[in-house]
């Protein structure tokens, strides 16, 4: 494990594997290097790329300097990119996909972006997405970490009620989720009220691939298509049989194909 210092002095923990062009992988909500899909994904990409896996601020071995702002997370990626030599491609999962796109908006040294199912699940503004961040902050500030996780899974993700009951019966998992529950408002802030930021994404000038699974939530499918339509020249692809919990074995080939294909002139 190594650390870089973000612009505000926050230490960001990361590990690097493989050899080749730099690829920074950005986790979604509740995930970190120690808990989530990237541990299995990185080895499938490390034969062609130098893969950077990091703990988003507030998680794992990274710091968490107050006050939080989503712009600080963009600066965290910028610090990793500087360590990688000044440029890198980004692979973001769920809210990590939204963060990867925001990094492209910021015109960092981003080469290409792959975003898997950024969860803009309230793009039409009818599902109360703007209230999610406030409710998550209320629960976290009240010390109700378990309730924050439950709210996220049931009211935001739409998971069946029995799933949270089952997870609470697996303390080795539930304890890890509760430990990073305070970062759920961070994900909500990155998601901009869970509505696609059309003007910002319309300014992206790097190659972008937006992915979703064929068996995922219809809201996520719709969001992926909207993003692909908004980002100039973006590609859209569906992965057969996949849900939001994408299989690394299904995702890695699509990532390799996109990264290995030369960008069009002017991109």
N, C-alpha and C positions, 0 to 999 in steps of 0.2 A: 504494500500500500504506500502511495506517495501523495503529497498534497501540493496544491497551488494556492496562492492567495488571490482571492477575488478583489475587485477594485475597492470594496469597502473593508478589506482586511480579513474577510471570512475565509477560513481554511476549507478547501474543497478536496475531499479525499477521492482518489481515483486509482485504478490499476490499468496497466497497458499490456496487451498481448498481441502477438502476430507481427507481421512485417509487410510494409507496403504503404499506400496512401492512407492518411489519417481518417478514421471514422469514429465519431463520438456518438455513443448510444445514450439516449435520454429516456429514463423511466417514466412511467405513469404514476398515478396516485398510489400511495402506500408502499411502493416498491423501492428497493435499494439494491446495492451489489449483493447483499446477503439474503435477499428475499425478493424473488421475482424471476422473470424469464431471461434476463440478460446473461446469467451464468451459463445457460445452455446455448444461447444464441451466439455469444462471442466466439466459441471454438469453431463454429460453422462458418465464420467470416475471417478468422485470423490467418487463414492460409493465403489470403490475397490483400488484406488490409491490416494496418496497425489499429487495433480496436481499443478505444478508451471507454471504460465503464466507470461511472462516478456516482457518488452519493449526492443527490440533490440536497441543497441546504436544509438543515434541520433533520436530516436522516443519517443513519449509520454513523460514520466517523467524520462527517462534515460538520462545520460549525453552523451557527444560526444567529446571526447578528440582527438585532432589532433596530428600527422597525422594518418589517418585511415590505417589499415592493416587488412586483413581477419583473421590473427592470433589473433588479439585482440578480435574478436568475439568468437573464441574458448576459450580464457581466460575468457570471460564473462560467458560462460556456465560452465566453471570450477569453477568459484566463486559461482555460484548457486548450483553446485553439492556439493561443500564444505559445504555450508549452509544446504543442505539436508542430511548431514551426511557422505559425501564422495563418494557416488555412486547414480546413477539414470539411468532409461531408458529415451530415447529421442524419441519424436515424432515430426518430422519436415514436414512442408507443403511447397511445391514448393522449393524456394531457401533455406528455412529453413530445408528441407530434405537434401540438399547438405551440409549445415552447420552441421547437425547432423552426417552425415557420416564423415566429416572432424574431428569431435570430437572423433569419434571411431578410426580414423587413429592416432590421437594424444595420444591414449592409456590413456585417462582419466578414471575415475571410471565408465565407461559406462557399463550398464548391457545388454541392448538390444536397437536396433535402428529400428524405423519404419519411412520410408521415403515415402511420398506421392508425386509422380510426380516431382522429381528434374528436372528442365527444361534445360537439356543439349540438346538444340534444334539445335546445330550446331556440332554434334559429328563427322561428316565427314569433317568438316572444309570448306564447300563450301558455307556457307550462311553469311559469314562476321561476325561471332560472336565475333572475336577479336576486331572489331571496335566498338562494342556497348558500352563498358566501356568508351572508349575515347570520343565518341559522347555525352554520358550522362554527363561526367565530363565537357565537353565544354559548354553544355547548362546550367548546374548548376552553373559553374563559371561565366557565363554571366548573371546570375540572371533570366534565362528563365525557371522558375520552371514548369509553365504550359506546355511549349514546351517539357520539359524533360518527363513529364507524358505522353503526347501525343506520343512522340517518343517510349517510353517504350511499350505503349499499341498497337500502330499501327504497328511499324516497328519490334518490338521484339516479342511481344505476338502474333501479327497477328490478332488483333481484327478488325472488320469492321470499316471503317471510321465513320459511323453513330454513333457508340457507344461512341466515344469521344465527338461527338457533343451533344449527349443526356446527358452525364455526366456533361458537362459544363453547361447544363441547370438545373442541380440540385446542386446549390451552397453549400448546406449542405454536399454533398459528395465531390465535386470538391475541396473545400477549405481544406478538410482533406488530400486529395491526394497531393495537392500542398505543404502542410505544411511539408511533409516528402519526397518530391521529391529529396532533397539533399542526401538521403540515397540510391537512385537507383544505383549510381556507386558502393556502398558497395555490393549490391546484385550481380552486375556484376562481381566484384572482387572475391566473394565467388564462382561464377560459372566457374571460370578458362576458360575464352574464350568460355564458353558454350559447352565445350568438356569434356567428362568423363575422370577424371584423373586415368587412368587404373592402373598405378604402385602403387599409394597411396591406392586406394580402394582394390587392391589385397592383401594389408597387413592387412586388417581388420580381427580381430580375435574374434569378438563378434557376437552374433546372429542378423541377419538383415532381415527385411521384407520390400520389395519394392512393392509399390502399384501404380496402375493407374486405371483410369476409362475406361469403354468400349467405351464411347462416346467422349473421349478426342482427342486432336491433335495426329495424327500418330507419329509425332516426339517424343512426350512425351511417347507414348507406347514403341517405339523403345528404348528410353533411359532407361526406367525402366527395360526392358529385358537385356540390356547390363550390367547395374549395377548388376543385380541379377546373371548374368553369371560370372562377374568378382570377386565379393565378395565371398570368400570361404564359401560354405554352405548356402548362402543366399536363402531366399524364395521369390517367386514372386506371386502376386495375383492381379486379376482385379476385380473391384467393378462394378457390373452391373448398367448400366444407368447413371454412373457418368462422369462428365467432370472435368476440372482442378479446377473448383469451387465446390469442393466436399461437399456433404451434411454431416454435423456432425452426423446425425442419421444413415447414411450409413457407415461412417468411424469408429465410436466408437466400434461396435461389432467386427470388424476385429482387431482393436487394442487390445481389451480385450482378444480375443482368442489367439493372438500371445504372449501377455505378460503373460498370465496364463499357457501357455504350457511350461513344464520344458525344459530347454535347453539340447541339446545332450551333452553327455560326452565329455569333452575337449574343449567346447565352452565357 
